[in-house]
Amino acid sequence: MITKVNPYGHISLTNDYFSGLVEQAAKQCYGIAAMGQAPAESVVRSALRTGSLPPKGVTVTQEAGKLVIALHIKVGFGLNISTITQSITHRVKDEVELATGLKVSRIDVYVDDVIAD
């Protein structure tokens, strides 16, 4: 959960909200075949730390008041991975900053698989 303080009080945004927002923005980008899942080691570590399983393919944390987003994706075969990841990075950053008013420090995109049609 990430909390933002403004003159009217505190706003708390859950990880489910962020994962849904990021997932929808990423899925609208060309070349995304599916959202991936973080490696099993990361899933177990996150579950032990937070007490719940992380959302599929999206992890959002906060460092120095800014968001750090990790995305695990699967892309279509024969597509330019660099172009896809740049597109996702720009779109997700814009969508999250517009919807929440929070600044995004960085977005790490992990291509877990290439899927043939």
FENZIPE-V194647 format. One record per backbone hydrogen bond with DSSP energy under -0.5 kcal/mol. NH is the residue of the N-H (numbers start at 0). CO is the residue of the C=O. Records with the same first field share a line. If there is no record, write none. Layout:
# FENZIPE-V194647
NH=CO, CO
This chain:
# FENZIPE-V194647
1=12
3=10
5=8
8=5
10=3
12=1, 10
17=13
18=14
19=15
20=16
21=17
22=18
23=19
24=20
25=21
26=22
27=23
28=25
31=28
32=30, 73
33=73
35=71
41=38
42=38
43=39
44=40
45=41
46=42
47=43
48=44
49=45
50=46
57=54
58=69
60=67
62=65
65=62
66=102
67=60
68=105
69=58
70=107
71=56
72=70, 109
73=33
74=112
75=30
76=114
78=75
80=78
83=79
84=80
85=81
86=82
87=83
88=84
89=85
90=86
91=87
92=88
93=89
94=90
95=91
96=92
97=93
98=94
99=95
100=96
104=66, 102
105=66
107=68
108=106
109=70, 107
110=108
111=72, 109
112=72
114=74, 112
115=113
